[in-house]
Amino acid sequence: MRTHDQVVVHVSDIEGMDESNQKDYVTIPEIEVLPRDKQLSKEHSNAFWNTELEQLLREQGVELVILSGFAVEHCVTFTYNGASERGFKPVLLQNGIMSRHSDAVAAAYRDRNVISYPVVGYLVNKELNRGE
């Protein structure tokens, strides 16, 4: 996405965070956060609720929201629904969602729209070629 100047947003769940447990809320090192990426914090399961996420996406002209993350049975699903309620087209990134509950990922794939890495690449390249 970055190589094609698409917006990347990192959402940090800070619900319940205080000075004694801040280290538990740090993004895992395997997730690369670049200076040009957008970052926001949320205190509710739905990343659209009481945040600037909708405004940020609209300003960037985003229509398709590709979601990945942890706690698919909570945050990811609620944000998926929030995107849909606001008129975006949400999809879950295949192999990009996790849960502590083994059946939650399978249920999400069964009940929600899913997109794979190869399709993301195809769509991004197709959109860029259409603009030339």
Residue pairs with C-beta under 8 A, 6 or more apart in sequence:
1 7
1 8
1 66
1 120
1 124
2 8
2 34
2 36
2 37
4 124
4 125
4 128
6 124
7 38
7 56
7 57
7 60
7 62
8 34
8 37
8 38
9 37
9 38
9 39
9 40
9 53
9 56
9 57
10 27
10 31
10 33
10 37
10 38
10 39
10 40
11 39
11 40
11 41
11 42
11 47
11 51
11 53
11 69
11 75
11 79
12 25
12 27
12 39
12 40
12 41
12 42
13 25
13 41
13 42
13 43
13 75
14 25
14 41
14 42
14 43
15 42
15 43
15 44
17 24
17 25
27 33
33 39
38 56
40 47
40 51
40 52
40 53
40 56
41 51
42 49
42 50
42 51
42 53
43 50
44 50
44 78
45 74
45 75
45 78
45 79
46 75
46 78
46 79
46 81
46 82
47 53
47 75
47 78
47 79
47 82
48 54
48 79
48 82
48 83
48 85
48 86
49 82
54 86
57 65
57 88
62 88
63 88
63 89
64 88
64 89
64 90
64 91
64 123
65 83
65 88
65 89
65 90
65 91
66 90
66 91
66 92
66 93
66 115
66 120
67 76
67 79
67 80
67 83
67 90
67 91
67 92
67 93
67 96
67 97
68 76
68 92
68 93
68 96
68 97
69 75
69 76
69 79
69 96
69 97
69 98
70 76
70 97
70 98
70 99
71 98
71 99
71 100
72 92
72 97
72 98
72 99
72 104
72 105
72 108
73 99
73 101
73 104
73 107
73 108
76 92
76 97
76 108
77 108
77 112
79 90
80 90
80 92
80 112
81 90
83 89
83 90
84 90
89 113
90 112
90 113
91 112
91 113
91 114
91 115
92 108
92 109
92 112
92 113
92 114
92 115
93 114
93 115
93 116
93 117
93 120
94 109
94 114
94 115
94 116
94 117
95 116
95 117
97 105
97 108
98 105
99 105
